[in-house]
Amino acid sequence: MSYYRQLIQSDPYITSQVAHYPFDTNANDLINAYNGTSNNIVYTNPGASGTGGSATFNGSNSTINVPNPVSNDFSFGTGAFSINMWVYIPTGGVGGTYITKRDPTFNEWTIFHNVATSQLIWTQRSTSGGSIGRTATIAVPFNVWNMITITFSGGLLVGGIKMYLNRNLLVATNQVVAGYTGNNPTGCRMLLGRQGNNAGTFITARIDSTRIWKGRELNATEITDIYNTFY
């Protein structure tokens, strides 16, 4: 049995998981083969657990591009979801987008790191033009691995969004643009390392094990366990 097959079968959080990107040597997805295309990515730098590799983004032309799946597994409608990833931002890094579902014409959702303030920002949008999101009031530390988790309980209200840094629930301010009707599927790709095709938005970072759940809101106990065990 392959290492990756064992990894999937031993994962206690496999239920409702639609994608898992270990980023050890490539941008392949272990769950549904929603594989990404790597552009100027280095995988030889150590990952968060100290073993395996990680995806290193150089801040100037590095991206991972994942085509939109026919199943729309990365579009969440009004349902629950969770996104979990490990990130390392060096001091003096540039850019800000860790991961987004976005193309030049529309942005479904984004995890963004404001490099100037080191604040974590999450936004989810609907085709109606409305959006909800949160901005953390606590800075993400530089030069160390951090685990970021975004969860949503479902519905249309900003209060359903939770942001975690490592195992800690973050205090965050709300962002609301009236008219949010859900995270509608638009056919956008998923992109890591850059904000759409906008110039000057590449990030300097390492990103490790990234997972997405559709229809499941991870709870605080589960997030703590993932942080402690590197599942």
C-alpha positions in Angstrom: 0.0 0.0 0.0 1.4 3.4 -0.9 2.3 6.0 1.6 -0.5 8.3 0.4 -3.1 5.6 0.4 -2.2 4.9 4.1 -2.4 8.6 4.8 -5.9 8.9 3.4 -7.1 5.8 5.2 -5.6 6.8 8.5 -7.1 10.3 8.4 -9.9 10.6 11.1 -11.2 13.6 9.3 -11.8 12.1 5.9 -15.6 12.5 6.1 -16.8 15.3 3.7 -13.2 16.0 2.7 -13.1 16.9 -1.0 -9.4 17.7 -1.4 -6.1 17.2 0.3 -2.8 18.6 -1.0 0.2 17.4 0.9 2.6 19.5 -1.3 5.4 17.1 -0.6 6.7 16.9 -4.2 3.8 18.2 -6.3 0.3 19.8 -6.3 -1.7 16.6 -6.6 -4.9 16.1 -4.7 -5.2 12.8 -2.8 -9.0 12.7 -2.5 -10.5 13.4 -5.9 -7.5 13.9 -8.1 -8.3 17.7 -8.4 -4.7 18.1 -9.3 -3.0 21.5 -9.6 -0.4 22.8 -12.1 2.7 24.2 -10.5 4.3 27.3 -11.9 7.8 28.1 -10.5 7.2 26.2 -7.3 10.0 24.6 -5.3 9.0 21.5 -3.2 12.4 20.7 -1.5 12.0 23.0 1.6 10.9 21.2 4.8 7.2 21.1 5.6 5.4 22.1 8.8 6.0 18.7 10.5 9.7 18.7 9.7 9.3 15.8 7.3 8.3 15.9 3.6 8.4 19.0 1.5 6.3 22.1 1.1 5.3 24.4 -1.7 7.6 27.4 -1.8 6.3 30.6 -3.5 9.0 33.1 -4.5 6.9 36.3 -4.5 7.3 37.1 -8.2 6.0 34.4 -10.4 5.0 31.3 -8.4 1.5 29.9 -8.5 -0.5 26.7 -8.2 -3.5 26.6 -10.5 -6.3 24.1 -9.9 -9.1 23.9 -12.5 -12.7 24.2 -11.3 -14.0 20.6 -10.8 -17.2 19.7 -12.7 -18.7 18.8 -9.3 -18.2 22.4 -8.0 -16.7 20.9 -4.8 -14.9 24.2 -4.1 -18.1 26.2 -4.3 -20.0 26.0 -1.1 -23.5 27.5 -1.8 -25.1 28.2 1.6 -23.7 25.1 3.2 -21.0 24.5 5.8 -17.3 24.2 4.9 -13.8 24.2 6.3 -10.4 25.0 4.9 -7.2 24.1 6.7 -3.7 24.8 5.7 -0.2 25.3 7.1 1.7 28.5 6.1 5.1 30.1 6.7 5.6 33.8 5.9 9.2 35.2 6.1 9.8 38.7 7.3 9.8 41.1 4.4 7.6 38.8 2.3 5.4 40.3 -0.5 1.9 39.7 -1.8 -0.8 38.3 0.4 -3.1 35.7 -1.1 -2.6 32.2 0.3 -5.5 30.6 -1.6 -8.4 31.9 -3.6 -11.2 30.6 -5.9 -10.9 33.4 -8.4 -10.3 34.3 -12.0 -10.0 37.8 -13.6 -13.7 38.4 -13.5 -14.9 37.0 -10.2 -13.8 36.0 -6.7 -15.8 33.4 -4.9 -13.6 33.2 -1.7 -10.1 34.2 -0.6 -7.7 33.7 2.4 -5.5 36.7 2.3 -2.6 37.8 4.5 -2.1 41.5 4.9 1.7 41.6 4.9 1.8 45.2 6.3 -0.2 44.3 9.4 0.2 40.5 9.3 -3.5 40.2 9.7 -5.5 37.3 8.3 -8.5 38.1 6.1 -11.3 35.9 4.8 -13.9 36.8 2.3 -16.7 34.8 0.6 -18.8 36.3 -2.2 -22.0 35.7 -4.2 -22.7 36.5 -7.8 -25.3 39.1 -6.5 -22.3 41.2 -5.5 -22.9 40.8 -1.7 -20.1 39.4 0.5 -19.4 38.4 4.1 -16.0 38.0 5.7 -13.8 38.6 8.7 -10.5 40.3 9.5 -8.5 38.9 12.4 -7.4 41.4 15.1 -4.3 39.3 16.0 -1.2 39.2 13.8 0.1 36.0 12.2 3.7 35.5 13.4 6.5 35.6 10.7 9.2 33.1 10.3 7.4 30.1 11.9 4.9 27.6 10.7 1.3 28.5 11.5 -1.9 26.4 10.9 -4.8 28.5 9.5 -8.4 27.2 9.6 -11.5 28.9 8.2 -14.9 27.3 9.1 -18.4 28.2 8.2 -21.6 26.8 9.8 -23.7 27.5 6.7 -26.4 30.1 6.0 -26.0 33.7 5.0 -24.8 35.4 8.1 -21.2 36.6 8.8 -21.5 35.2 12.4 -21.2 31.7 10.9 -17.5 32.3 10.0 -14.8 31.3 12.4 -11.1 31.9 12.0 -8.4 29.9 13.8 -4.7 30.4 14.1 -3.0 27.2 15.2 -5.5 25.9 17.8 -6.9 29.3 18.8 -10.2 30.9 17.8 -9.3 34.4 16.6 -11.1 37.6 17.5 -12.1 39.2 14.3 -14.0 42.1 12.9 -16.9 41.6 10.4 -16.9 42.6 6.7 -20.4 42.7 5.2 -21.6 43.9 1.8 -25.4 43.8 1.6 -26.9 41.2 -0.8 -25.0 38.0 0.1 -26.9 35.1 -1.2 -24.4 32.3 -0.9 -21.1 31.1 -2.4 -22.5 30.5 -5.9 -20.5 28.3 -8.4 -19.0 30.4 -11.1 -16.5 28.1 -12.8 -13.5 30.0 -11.3 -10.3 28.1 -10.9 -8.7 27.7 -7.4 -5.4 29.5 -7.2 -2.6 29.5 -4.6 0.0 32.2 -4.3 -1.6 35.0 -6.2 -4.8 37.1 -6.3 -6.3 36.3 -9.6 -4.3 37.8 -12.5 -3.7 41.1 -10.7 -0.2 42.4 -11.1 2.0 42.6 -8.0 -0.1 40.1 -5.9 2.3 37.1 -5.7 3.0 35.9 -2.2 6.4 35.0 -0.6 5.5 32.0 1.5 5.7 28.2 2.1 2.4 26.4 2.1 2.0 22.8 3.4 -0.8 20.3 3.8 -4.0 22.0 2.6 -7.4 20.4 2.9 -11.0 21.4 2.0 -14.2 20.0 3.4 -17.6 20.7 1.9 -20.7 20.3 4.1 -18.6 20.0 7.3 -17.7 22.6 9.9 -14.7 21.4 11.9 -15.1 22.2 15.6 -12.5 23.5 18.0 -11.6 20.1 19.4 -11.0 18.7 15.9 -8.9 21.7 15.0 -6.8 21.3 18.1 -6.3 17.6 17.3 -5.2 18.4 13.7 -2.7 20.9 15.0 -1.3 18.5 17.6 -1.0 15.5 15.3 -0.3 17.0 11.8 -3.2 14.9 10.3 
